[in-house]
């Protein structure tokens, strides 16, 4: 594994290095170096979360919001489409 000098790392790699360690920096660089990567705002996939809400439409919107990470307004919209 390559040794890293923290003072020379680009900001994004420095953050990965400080939070996750040298191995993570190496993996990220090897797999994604040179690419632009954006991370979604939510952990859960929107379509899968919507399907989950429709399957559990009888549960409270607040509970489903906490489970999926989407706001209550979005949950209520998805619940309406399940009718």
WOFEN-V608428 format. One line per field, one symbol per residue. phi: phi as a letter, one per 20 degrees, with the letter a starting at -180 (. if undefined). Layout:
phi=???
//
This chain:
phi=.fedegfdffgffffgffedofffgfffffecgndecdeffdfefgfffffffffdfefffffffffendffffgffffffef
//
